[in-house]
C-alpha cells in the first residue's frame, strides 16, 4: 500500500510536499508499469497522461503479463 507509513489524514500533504510512491525492492513490476506510475505522478498535471493513454498502456501491460 503506498504511503502506509503516513497517517491517512496526512497523505495529501505528503504528496503535495513532493513524495511519490516507490516500488519496493525486489518487486517484479513491469518496467512499463513503473514508467506509467512515474508519469501519472508528475507534479505538472499538463505532463501527466490522460485516461485514454493510461487505459491503453495498462492494457499493454496486462496483455504482456498474459504471455
LOBAPA-476275 format. One line per field, with one value per atom (N, C-alpha, C, O): residue number from 0; x, y, z; residue in three letters. Coordinates in steps of 0.2 Angstrom, whole numbers, plus 5000, padded with zeros to 4 digits. Example, Ala and Ser with C-alpha at 12.3 -4.5 7.8 and 13.67 -1.06 7.14 Angstrom:
2
num [0/0/0/0/1/1/1/1]
X [5066/5062/5066/5071/5064/5068/5064/5067]
Y [4972/4978/4984/4983/4989/4995/5000/5006]
Z [5039/5039/5039/5042/5035/5036/5039/5040]
residuo [ALA/ALA/ALA/ALA/SER/SER/SER/SER]
END
This chain:
67
num [0/0/0/0/1/1/1/1/2/2/2/2/3/3/3/3/4/4/4/4/5/5/5/5/6/6/6/6/7/7/7/7/8/8/8/8/9/9/9/9/10/10/10/10/11/11/11/11/12/12/12/12/13/13/13/13/14/14/14/14/15/15/15/15/16/16/16/16/17/17/17/17/18/18/18/18/19/19/19/19/20/20/20/20/21/21/21/21/22/22/22/22/23/23/23/23/24/24/24/24/25/25/25/25/26/26/26/26/27/27/27/27/28/28/28/28/29/29/29/29/30/30/30/30/31/31/31/31/32/32/32/32/33/33/33/33/34/34/34/34/35/35/35/35/36/36/36/36/37/37/37/37/38/38/38/38/39/39/39/39/40/40/40/40/41/41/41/41/42/42/42/42/43/43/43/43/44/44/44/44/45/45/45/45/46/46/46/46/47/47/47/47/48/48/48/48/49/49/49/49/50/50/50/50/51/51/51/51/52/52/52/52/53/53/53/53/54/54/54/54/55/55/55/55/56/56/56/56/57/57/57/57/58/58/58/58/59/59/59/59/60/60/60/60/61/61/61/61/62/62/62/62/63/63/63/63/64/64/64/64/65/65/65/65/66/66/66/66]
X [5004/5000/5004/5009/5004/5008/5006/5001/5012/5011/5009/5005/5010/5007/5010/5007/5016/5019/5016/5018/5012/5009/5002/4998/5000/4993/4989/4990/4983/4978/4977/4977/4976/4974/4980/4979/4986/4992/4994/4999/4991/4993/4993/4998/4988/4988/4993/4996/4995/5001/5007/5012/5008/5014/5015/5021/5010/5010/5012/5016/5008/5010/5017/5019/5020/5027/5032/5038/5029/5033/5035/5039/5032/5033/5029/5023/5032/5029/5030/5034/5025/5025/5032/5034/5034/5040/5038/5035/5041/5040/5045/5051/5043/5048/5054/5052/5059/5065/5063/5059/5064/5063/5056/5054/5052/5046/5047/5052/5043/5044/5039/5038/5037/5033/5036/5042/5032/5034/5037/5035/5043/5046/5041/5042/5037/5032/5027/5025/5025/5020/5024/5021/5030/5034/5034/5033/5035/5036/5029/5029/5024/5017/5016/5013/5017/5016/5020/5017/5026/5030/5027/5027/5025/5022/5015/5014/5011/5005/5006/5002/5012/5014/5018/5020/5018/5022/5018/5012/5022/5019/5015/5010/5017/5014/5008/5010/5002/4997/4996/4994/4999/4999/5003/5003/5008/5013/5011/5014/5005/5003/4999/4996/4999/4995/4987/4985/4983/4976/4973/4977/4967/4964/4965/4966/4964/4964/4971/4972/4976/4983/4984/4987/4982/4983/4980/4983/4974/4970/4974/4974/4976/4980/4986/4987/4990/4996/4995/4998/4990/4988/4986/4987/4982/4980/4986/4987/4991/4998/5001/5004/5002/5005/5001/5004/4995/4991/4992/4993/4991/4992/4999/5000/5004/5011/5012/5015/5008/5008/5005/5006/5000/4996/5001/4999/5006/5010/5014/5018]
Y [4994/5000/5006/5007/5011/5017/5021/5022/5024/5028/5025/5028/5019/5015/5018/5018/5021/5024/5031/5034/5034/5040/5040/5036/5044/5044/5046/5050/5043/5044/5051/5054/5055/5062/5066/5072/5064/5067/5066/5069/5061/5059/5064/5065/5068/5074/5078/5081/5080/5085/5081/5085/5075/5071/5071/5073/5070/5071/5078/5079/5083/5090/5092/5096/5089/5090/5087/5087/5083/5080/5073/5070/5070/5062/5059/5060/5053/5049/5042/5040/5038/5031/5027/5029/5023/5019/5011/5009/5008/5001/4998/5000/4993/4990/4986/4984/4986/4982/4975/4972/4972/4965/4964/4959/4970/4970/4968/4971/4964/4962/4965/4963/4971/4975/4977/4978/4976/4978/4985/4989/4986/4992/4997/5003/4995/5000/5002/5008/4998/5000/5005/5010/5003/5008/5015/5020/5015/5021/5025/5031/5021/5024/5027/5033/5024/5026/5033/5038/5033/5039/5045/5050/5043/5049/5051/5057/5047/5049/5053/5057/5053/5056/5063/5066/5065/5071/5077/5077/5082/5087/5092/5094/5092/5097/5092/5088/5094/5090/5090/5085/5095/5095/5090/5088/5087/5082/5075/5070/5074/5068/5065/5069/5058/5056/5056/5056/5057/5057/5050/5045/5049/5042/5038/5032/5040/5036/5033/5027/5037/5034/5029/5024/5031/5026/5020/5014/5020/5013/5009/5003/5013/5009/5006/5000/5010/5007/5001/4996/5002/4996/4990/4985/4991/4985/4982/4976/4986/4983/4979/4973/4982/4978/4972/4967/4972/4966/4961/4955/4963/4958/4955/4949/4959/4956/4951/4946/4952/4948/4941/4936/4941/4935/4930/4924/4933/4929/4924/4920]
Z [5000/5000/5000/5004/4995/4995/5001/5004/5004/5010/5016/5020/5017/5023/5029/5035/5029/5035/5036/5041/5032/5033/5036/5033/5041/5043/5037/5033/5037/5031/5030/5025/5036/5035/5033/5031/5033/5031/5023/5021/5020/5014/5009/5005/5008/5003/5004/4999/5010/5012/5010/5007/5011/5009/5002/5000/4998/4991/4988/4984/4991/4989/4991/4988/4996/4998/4993/4994/4988/4983/4984/4980/4989/4989/4984/4983/4982/4977/4978/4982/4976/4978/4975/4969/4978/4976/4976/4980/4971/4971/4976/4975/4980/4985/4981/4975/4984/4981/4980/4984/4974/4973/4970/4968/4969/4965/4958/4955/4955/4948/4944/4938/4946/4941/4935/4934/4929/4923/4922/4925/4918/4918/4915/4917/4911/4908/4913/4913/4917/4923/4927/4929/4929/4933/4930/4933/4923/4920/4920/4921/4919/4919/4926/4926/4931/4938/4939/4941/4936/4937/4933/4936/4927/4923/4926/4926/4929/4932/4939/4941/4941/4947/4946/4951/4940/4939/4942/4942/4945/4948/4943/4945/4937/4932/4929/4925/4931/4928/4920/4917/4917/4910/4907/4901/4911/4908/4910/4908/4914/4915/4909/4906/4909/4903/4905/4911/4899/4900/4901/4900/4903/4905/4899/4900/4893/4887/4886/4885/4887/4887/4892/4891/4898/4904/4903/4904/4900/4899/4894/4894/4888/4883/4886/4884/4890/4892/4897/4897/4901/4906/4902/4904/4897/4893/4890/4890/4888/4885/4891/4889/4897/4902/4904/4905/4904/4905/4900/4902/4894/4888/4889/4888/4890/4891/4897/4896/4902/4908/4906/4910/4902/4900/4896/4895/4893/4888/4892/4889]
residuo [UNK/UNK/UNK/UNK/UNK/UNK/UNK/UNK/UNK/UNK/UNK/UNK/UNK/UNK/UNK/UNK/UNK/UNK/UNK/UNK/UNK/UNK/UNK/UNK/UNK/UNK/UNK/UNK/UNK/UNK/UNK/UNK/UNK/UNK/UNK/UNK/UNK/UNK/UNK/UNK/UNK/UNK/UNK/UNK/UNK/UNK/UNK/UNK/UNK/UNK/UNK/UNK/UNK/UNK/UNK/UNK/UNK/UNK/UNK/UNK/UNK/UNK/UNK/UNK/UNK/UNK/UNK/UNK/UNK/UNK/UNK/UNK/UNK/UNK/UNK/UNK/UNK/UNK/UNK/UNK/UNK/UNK/UNK/UNK/UNK/UNK/UNK/UNK/UNK/UNK/UNK/UNK/UNK/UNK/UNK/UNK/UNK/UNK/UNK/UNK/UNK/UNK/UNK/UNK/UNK/UNK/UNK/UNK/UNK/UNK/UNK/UNK/UNK/UNK/UNK/UNK/UNK/UNK/UNK/UNK/UNK/UNK/UNK/UNK/UNK/UNK/UNK/UNK/UNK/UNK/UNK/UNK/UNK/UNK/UNK/UNK/UNK/UNK/UNK/UNK/UNK/UNK/UNK/UNK/UNK/UNK/UNK/UNK/UNK/UNK/UNK/UNK/UNK/UNK/UNK/UNK/UNK/UNK/UNK/UNK/UNK/UNK/UNK/UNK/UNK/UNK/UNK/UNK/UNK/UNK/UNK/UNK/UNK/UNK/UNK/UNK/UNK/UNK/UNK/UNK/UNK/UNK/UNK/UNK/UNK/UNK/UNK/UNK/UNK/UNK/UNK/UNK/UNK/UNK/UNK/UNK/UNK/UNK/UNK/UNK/UNK/UNK/UNK/UNK/UNK/UNK/UNK/UNK/UNK/UNK/UNK/UNK/UNK/UNK/UNK/UNK/UNK/UNK/UNK/UNK/UNK/UNK/UNK/UNK/UNK/UNK/UNK/UNK/UNK/UNK/UNK/UNK/UNK/UNK/UNK/UNK/UNK/UNK/UNK/UNK/UNK/UNK/UNK/UNK/UNK/UNK/UNK/UNK/UNK/UNK/UNK/UNK/UNK/UNK/UNK/UNK/UNK/UNK/UNK/UNK/UNK/UNK/UNK/UNK/UNK/UNK/UNK/UNK]
END
